[in-house]
């Protein structure tokens, strides 16, 4: 941020001390007009008193010499040119923590969305653009471009290996395009493309729970980077594609599997675009908890009685703060404590809806702002280190990628692991080649 702007901002702040920011009043500037047009009747954006709570609780504060408070002030002052050239809008993960702590509930992520939407197309982060574009090219909606035929081949190949090599799963069924199945299960594209064995623990959980489920050969991919671009038409197209496939199969629930942003993008997209559908959108974490309570998943923490290995968990912003709220965070903790032992779970502070974003959301993991993303994650890294946990459970693919990068970059030594891996470990059914993210302390636990 230039010294000239900082001086101007200081003068404006001093001259308007204790007065609200007024946006869009007799304004001819693009961003202010767009903001005011998008606000619902009685919108409270004019209520900002620049208290700074948003900035003090935002891990992106300081990146690119920007913070949420400055961002709002610059819009109010008509500084379109500066805003439209600040890469901060792509470093902000739109995690909504600023809204959560704001006494006036001002929707700063919505303002970021507006700027992203108006960003020159040829200057948008190439990684997010490519992922959005790729997702639109196939009816699988996959960002990796994997076709329906390849997806079916990979799934059956891995399932066949499990049936042949793992006792108790000789009858493992991984349904594809099963009409009338209760649950339509999605899958992050990275799994079949880069680490297909990581899908097997999920299938075992569904098998042991006796779930009535299916994959779709189409529309199964659990990602939507067009939402991160603020490309409404493309966001809508992906959600509509998935919705039509789920409805065509007659499934009652689209079950999201440990992926925060796709859960939000589908649920929010269905409402935002008024897409007709006859199914619910749920997170598998809710099902994990119910299946354990019902005794359908025989989870025990006995394996950790002597080991006493400590675990913490990252609350995915898209799933907790932006969607379910604390309910799903509490269900998440119930599941983890059943699997590792209550005495072996250590919470980060703050947590649940007040959780800090890890820095991997908003499309950040697909940008070239790597150093900025790691800097953003310092608060999360410190939180994890304070727990002294050996493992951070990450029930979201972007969280998993980011937190693993934080640990490796800082040589912190803790491991990141998916929830379904720990559940299968706690049920004694985790295969030998399904332990990619386990450390030496758990590498052989439960194996004969």
C-alpha positions, -999 to +999 in steps of 0.1 A: +000+000+000+015+034-010+023+060+017+001+084-002-029+062+002-021+055+039-019+093+046-052+099+027-068+071+046-056+084+079-069+119+071-103+104+061-104+083+093-096+113+115-121+135+098-149+110+102-141+095+136-171+077+151-191+082+119-203+053+098-189+045+064-214+055+038-213+036+005-229+043-028-245+076-019-245+097-051-217+075-063-206+070-099-179+044-091-183+009-103-176-011-072-198+010-049-227+008-073-222-029-076-221-033-038-252-013-032-270-032-060-263-065-044-272-056-009-307-067+002-332-041+013-320-027+046-285-040+041-261-030+069-229-022+050-233+015+059-230+005+096-193-001+095-175+020+121-140+007+111-136-008+146-109-032+132-122-064+147-123-080+113-087-071+106-075-083+140-090-117+135-081-122+099-050-143+091-048-125+057-043-091+073-010-076+062-007-097+030-002-074+000-004-045+025-041-050+029-066-061+055-104-063+057-109-029+073-088-012+046-107-031+020-141-018+031-127+017+035-112+017+000-146+007-015-162+035+005-137+060-008-141+050-044-106+036-048-116+012-076-082+013-094-063+003-063-088-025-054-088-039-089-050-043-089-045-057-053-038-094-053-052-095-018-086-104-031-071-137-042-053-142-009-084-138+011-100-172+015-135-159+020-136-179+052-162-156+068-144-152+101-146-115+096-184-118+094-185-141+124-167-115+146-181-083+131-206-067+155-225-054+125-223-086+104-209-068+074-203-093+046-168-086+035-164-119+016-193-107-006-173-076-014-143-098-023-167-118-045-177-086-064-141-076-070-132-111-082-162-111-105-150-079-121-113-088-123-098-088-158-102-124-171-067-125-184-052-116-150-070-140-128-049-167-111-042-193-137-046-223-114-082-214-104-091-206-140-077-239-153-096-259-126-128-241-134-124-246-171-115-283-167-145-290-145-168-277-173-153-298-200-165-332-189-198-345-174-179-358-144-173-322-134-137-333-125-110-306-123-085-333-133-104-340-165-109-377-156-136-393-178-165-414-167-149-445-182-116-439-164-133-433-131-153-465-134-121-485-143-101-470-114-128-476-089-134-512-099-097-519-101-091-507-065-122-524-052-112-557-068-078-554-051-094-549-017-118-579-023-088-602-032-064-591-005-083-580+026-101-605+048-137-596+055-142-575+024-145-603-001-181-590-009-172-553-010-195-536-034-188-502-048-220-493-067-220-472-098-252-455-112-274-475-089-309-461-094-330-454-063-300-455-039-305-434-008-271-418-009-253-403-040-217-401-028-192-377-043-154-379-044-126-354-047-109-358-081-075-360-066-083-394-051-088-415-083-062-395-102-033-394-077-040-417-047-067-442-056-060-464-025-071-435-003-107-442-015-109-477+000-113-467+037-144-447+027-159-477+009-152-499+039-171-475+062-201-474+039-199-512+036-197-519+073-225-493+080-248-511+055-253-479+036-275-478+006-253-457-017-239-452-051-213-432-071-224-416-103-203-422-133-211-386-141-213-356-117-193-373-090-164-348-086-164-329-053-151-295-064-162-263-079-134-238-085-158-217-107-173-205-074-139-193-063-136-173-095-170-157-087-180-169-122-218-173-115-227-188-148-201-216-146-207-221-109-244-226-117-237-249-146-216-273-124-242-274-097-271-279-122-252-308-138-247-325-105-283-319-094-297-333-126-277-365-123-286-371-086-323-365-094-321-388-125-308-416-103-335-409-078-312-405-048-325-389-017-293-373-005-261-359-021-236-371+005-204-349+006-173-368+016-149-348+037-148-318+014-157-284+026-160-262-004-180-285-026-205-290+001-209-252+004-209-246-034-237-272-041-259-262-011-254-225-017-256-228-055-289-247-054-304-218-034-286-189-051-296-200-086-330-215-078-320-249-093-349-274-091-339-306-071-355-332-050-326-342-027-309-330+004-272-321+007-255-336+037-220-341+051-207-376+057-195-365+092-232-364+103-236-400+091-204-411+108-217-399+141-251-415+136-237-448+125-215-450+156-244-442+179-265-468+162-237-494+165-234-498+128-197-488+130-178-507+157-154-480+165-132-483+196-103-464+210-087-494+227-059-494+202-047-461+217-049-470+254-012-476+257+000-456+228-017-424+240-011-407+206-026-372+206-049-358+180-064-324+171-088-314+144-092-286+119-128-273+116-133-267+078-146-231+074-169-240+045-185-268+065-187-254+100-188-216+100-204-211+066-228-240+066-238-263+095-225-242+124-213-257+157-236-287+153-213-304+128-182-294+148-196-311+178-205-342+157-169-342+144-155-342+179-178-370+190-166-392+162-129-384+168-131-390+206-148-424+200-120-433+176-089-421+195-101-417+231-114-385+247-083-382+268-062-382+236-080-354+218-068-318+223-087-289+208-072-259+192-081-225+206-103-209+192-123-236+175-156-246+160-173-215+144-146-192+158-119-213+142-091-197+122-090-206+085-059-227+076-052-206+045-061-232+019-096-221+010-110-197-015-090-213-043-057-204-026-042-238-030-043-234-067-027-200-069+010-190-073+008-171-040+026-199-022+046-178+002+016-157+010-005-188+016+022-202+040+023-168+058-015-168+061-012-202+078+011-192+106-017-187+130-030-222+122+005-236+125+009-221+159-025-233+171-016-269+161+019-267+177+003-255+210-018-287+212+014-308+209-007-333+190+011-358+167-018-357+142-041-330+128-073-346+114-083-327+083-118-336+071-115-314+040-092-318+010-080-282+008-074-281+046-055-314+042-032-300+015-026-267+032-019-280+067+004-307+054+023-280+035+025-259+067+039-289+087+065-298+060+076-262+053+082-255+090+095-290+097+070-291+125+068-329+125+031-334+130+011-355+105-021-346+087-047-374+082-082-378+069-110-388+093-120-419+074-084-432+078-086-429+116-121-445+117-109-476+098-078-478+121-101-477+151-122-505+136-091-526+128-098-526+090-072-502+077-052-519+049-015-519+047-015-497+016-040-472+030-016-456+055+000-430+033-005-402+058+003-421+090+036-417+108+059-445+120+040-446+153+008-458+135+023-475+105+018-510+118-011-506+142-038-532+136-018-551+110-012-588+116 
